[in-house]
């Protein structure tokens, strides 16, 4: 009964905002989902809205992690021409909300009871000043390994459980004549590996360094150890890694040209798109030493202030995104876990089921942390300061000792 009332209330809100207008409703959406797997997932949303009579105006801005998309967005808003909805990560949403640029989704969120089903860890980025400003689409996490199954089998078939076993596996890949680590040298990809490495050195350490920005943790021997491990990984990438897009690195693992990629679970979208099956063609596992903990990032659509004639379509888009059916259909393709806690894992593959279970476990145990690399630990200024040091060290411009010192100084300078 309450479900019926809720559905009716939502229909009434949407009908009222439509106001009897007959012009074609549309949403203009800025996003960076341009890889094969990402585009397939986005298609689920486009088709859903089109089936409700809402046309989709696409504004793709390529570039994993969204750095380029955020630059284009700034230009659009400065020109007084904000899109309807923008794919956005964590602290960026709050920054735009602070500027007063985002609209209010309260009427739809309250009617649909989002408060009860969207985890607090996401709500802290979907709400500002107590009001809903963004619709969370998913929960990704960054501390994953994507391993070619045939290469793993040829190396003895055992998943590495700690750093030494991981290095031994990379050696075995090298002996097979394949590239041990598929990687693209872009700051956000380097930082994504750093998420996994630092988390594997301890959940308290990760929290102190990247959530609390504690100078003692940032400047610690453990941080030096983390940089040393980055150098080890760097020694296993191929000569052409510089600037390579993340999905091309995924393709190297898919095609058996490389052994493993350290990447968030959007990588799974590429494997699925290529017709590959977890457990048969590839293996997903947590970065060795991080099982039980999760560094997460959630894609949300931040909803911008739009003119009255565009509001109904915007609310409909938010409502569609939060529907449990959509949450399952989209995230099965995208590689992420649903943004709601009440979506069954029935349709998800083994890696998806694991993502959902790991997330619930980490949330219950206090080991769920925002990803530094993907804008969920700190605002962009801090994130970019960390990126800069991590990338320079990865590329051999800084020793581990120098990187530790620079990290402390760079973070202090932007706070
Ligand atoms: C986003 C993912 C996206 C990935 C690569 C991440 O920041 O959260 O949705 O697939 O970047 O583009």
Boltz pocket constraint, residues with backbone or C-beta under 6 A from the ligand:
constraints:
  - pocket:
      binder: B
      contacts: [[A, 32], [A, 33], [A, 38], [A, 63], [A, 64], [A, 65], [A, 66], [A, 89], [A, 140], [A, 246], [A, 266], [A, 297], [A, 298], [A, 299], [A, 374]]
      max_distance: 6.0
